[in-house]
Amino acid sequence: MAAASFTAAKFLAPVAARSGGERAPPLPAGASSSSFARTLRRGGAHHPRLRTAFAVSSDLLAGNKAAQAAATHPAVTREEALELYEDMVLGRVFEDMCAQMYYRGKMFGFVHLYNGQEAVSTGFIKLLNQADCVVSTYRDHVHALSKGVPARSVMAELFGKATGCCRGQGGSMHMFSAPHNLLGGFAFIGEGIPVATGAAFAAKYRHEVLKESSPDGLDVTMAFFGDGTCNNGQFFECLNMAQLWKLPIVFVVENNLWAIGMSHLRATSDPEIWKKGPSFGMPGVHVDGMDVLKVREVAKEAIERARRGEGPTLVECETYRFRGHSLADPDELRKPDEKTHYAARDPITALKKYIIEQNLATESELKSIEKKIDDVVEEAVEFADASPHPPRSQLLENVFADPKGFGIGPDGTYRCEDPKFTQGTAQV
Amino acid sequence: MAAAASSALHAVGAVASAKPRSAAPAVARRRSVRVAAAAKGGPGSSGRGRMVARSAVAAKADEAAAAAGSKSGGHELLLFEALREALIEEMNLDPTVCVIGEDVGHYGGSYKVTKGLAEMFGDLRVLDTPIAENSFTGMGVGAAMKGLRPVVEGMNMGFLLLAYNQISNNCGMLHYTSGGQFKIPIVIRGPGGVGRQLGAEHSQRLESYFQSIPGLQMVACSTPYNAKGLMKAAIRSENPVVLFEHVLLYNLKEKIPDEEYICCLEEAEMVRPGEHVTILTYSRMRYHVMQAAKTLVNKGYDPEVIDIRSLKPFDLHTIGNSIKKTHRVLIVEECMRTGGIGASLRSAIIDNFWDYLDAPIMCLSSQDVPTPYASTLEDATVVQPAQIVAAVEQICQ
C-alpha cells in the first residue's frame, strides 16, 4: 500500500477493514496461535521478498459475527480470561488513582498514564515467565504491574517513599524491579531499546557461552515503545542487530498515534510501522492493540519464536491513550471524534463483553474482580501514604555499586568510610 | 553501603578495586613499590640538581625493578599489548567478560588491542558490531544489567559522543534510579586524546565531557604497566569505568611482571618524587612533564611528578601529601581548559589544601579550540615542555 493513500481517515476506519494487501484472511475466533506461523508460510509461498511481512487484524472483538460464529471454543480459558481481565482492570484503576493522587498533590513531576493501552501490556506480559525481561518507557506503571511488581511498591515509588520499588529514587518514569526482571522505565525516547537488546544478547550469551540451559528455551526480552520512537535511530540500529544475531527479543510498538502533540501521520513517511520488520528480515505484525485476545495471540507466537532462538519480531499494536501525553498535557490537538472512536473500543469493555458472551464468567464474578482491584489500589495508596520518606542517609547510597567510586580522601582512607557518607551529609 | 568491606580492603593497603570474587595477588606489592620510590626521593642532601637528577633516574630504575621484580624476570611489551594481555587474562578468568565494539573481532581492533581475541574466545564474546555507537553501548548496559561484564570499545573515543546518552543516563545513573537493584559493571575504553594531525573530530579531549556524570569512574593509563593493571581493575569493578587510552602511547615499551597484578583504580602514581613543586598530570602529558623535568633538574629544581591516573575521583591522599611537602602545585593536562580535569582538580585542592599552599595553583591545559590539523597549530594547542618549565620557574620564584 502506498504511503500516500494511508491517511488519517484510514486510521479512523473500523479495524477489520484497515489492513492492506498482505493481510491474512479474517481469523476465526479461537484460531490457534499457529495461525501466525501459517500466515508466515503462506506469505512465503506467494511473496518471497515479503515472506515475513503480514498483518493480523482484529475480528474477535470487533463485532465480526462471521468470525465469532466460526468459533468452536473460546480463544482463552476461563482462568486465562479472568487473569487478563483482572490485570487490565488493575492497570486502569491504578492509573485513575494516580491521576487523583497527582491532583491531590501526593505525587509530582511528569506522570504518564496508560489508560486505553491495557490490552498491550496485559496481552504480552502475562505470557512471560519471571526470568523474562521487560524494558519499558516513561509510561511504565502498568508494565510494572503486569510483570508482577506489587501495586503498593509502584504507588509508593510514585509517592517518592522509601518503600517504593526503587526506594523513591526512580519515580514515575524509572520503575525497576530486579526480582521481576523489570529492567526499567527509560525516560528518553529510544534509549531503552538498546538496553533491551543487550538483555536479549545476555540471554543468548548465557545459553551459548556459559552453557546455562533452560528447559523452556531462551529468556525473552520485551522492548515496549511508542510510534514516536520508531523514527529514532536506536530503533533501526537495534532491529538490525537483533535480527543479525537472532536475539530473543520482541519489539512492541504501542502506536497510540500521537507523540505528545505530533501526529504519527505528520511524523512518519510510511506510517505502517510493522512493515519495517521485514526490511530487516524479521516478521512484522500489525495487531489491533485494543483487543487483548488478538494481542495475546500474536504475542504468543512472537515470544515462542524468540524462546526457540529464531530471533526477534516487530509487533505494531494500534492503540490509543485515553488521556493526554502526561498529566501536564493540555491535550488540545486530538480531535473529539478520534477520541470518541477509540473510547468506543475500550479494551476492557470489549473483553468484558466477550467473557460474558462466551459464558466464561458472569457479570457478578467480574464485579467481584473489580471490587478486589479497587481494594488492592486503595491499599496501595494507604501503604504509600503511610510509608516513610527516604531518610537523608539514603542520598549517597546507590551512586556507586562499589562506594570506593567516591575515592580516597586526604587522610588516606576511602571517602565512603567517613560517617558523613552513611549519613548522606557528605559533599560529593 | 559496603563501606565496611571497602575499609578492610584499603586498610591492608591492597588494591582496593579488587572485587571480592577474585584475589588480587600482586597489588600490595605495587603499593609498596610506590612507597619505596617515594622514600628514595626523600629529603635531599647538598647539591639540589645533582640529587634530583639521581632520584629521577632512581625512580625510573625503580619502575624497571618493579617490573623485573618477578621471579621470572618479567616480559617486555608495548602498551597496546599490555591492554590486550589484561583482556585475555580477565576473559580467561571470568566467562562473563566480553568485548563489544566496531572491528574488535575479526579485524582485531583499530589499534590491535583485541587482536586475535575473536579466535581465542569466539564471535559472541568478542562481538563485532555494526556502526551504531549509542546502540551497542546501550547493549553493553543491558548485558551488564543481566550479569555480563562487557568491555565496550570506542574505535576512537570521540565516537562515544554518539553514545553520550547511554554513558550518562544509563551507565552513570541507572544503579541509582533503580534504587541499587541493578549494577552496571561495564568498561568503556578506547583511543583518545590529541594524536598526530588527525583533525578535530579524531583528536578529542573528552574527559571534561564525561567527568560530571554521576556514578561513573574515569581512569587514564600512561604506561604498559598501569595500562594492564588499570584495565584489569576496571573490568573487575562493580562500577561503570571509562578507561582513557592515548593514541600516541600505544607503542610505549616497558617490562612488566610475569605474575598477575592489578592497579588500584582510585590511586595516583608517584612518577618522580621531589621537593620543590608538585606537578599533577596524566596520560600523554606525563611524558611532556618528564621531558620538562630533565630541564628543570638541570636548572636546579626538584619537581615531584604525580600521574593522577584516577581522573574521577581524585586521589586526595597522594595529592595532598605531596602538596603538604612542596606547597606548590602545577597541573598539566591535555584536557580542555574550560570545565576540564584541571579545573576540577584545582578546585579540589583549594577546598582541601588551601592552608598548605604557598603559591597560586597553576594549570596548563590545552587550548579551548577545536584541535587544528596543521602540525604547528596542533602543537600550539597542547601544552609543550617549555611551557611547563616556564610555569615551574614562575611558581618557584
Interface residues (C-beta under 8 A of the other chain):
Chain A: C133 V135 G164 C165 C166 R167 G168 Q169 G170 G171 H174 F176 S177 A178 L183 G184 F186 F188 E191 I193 P194 V195 A196 T197 G198 A199 A200 F201 A202 A203 K204 Y205 R206 E208 V209 L210 G233 Q234 E237 C238 N240 M241 L244 L396 E397 N398 V399 F400 A401 D402 P403 K404 G405 F406 G407 I408 G409 P410 D411 G412 T413 Y414 R415 C416 E417 F421 T422
Chain B: M1 A2 A3 S6 S7 L9 H10 A16 S17 K19 P95 T96 C98 G122 L124 R125 L127 T129 P130 A132 N134 S135 F136 T137 G138 M139 G140 V141 G142 A143 A144 M145 K146 G147 L148 P150 N165 Q166 N169 N170 L174 H175 Y176 T177 S178 G179 G180 Q181 F182 K183 I184 P185 P214 G215 Q217 S237 E238 N239 L265 E266 E267 S310 K312 P313 F314 D315 L316 H317 T318 G320 N352 F353
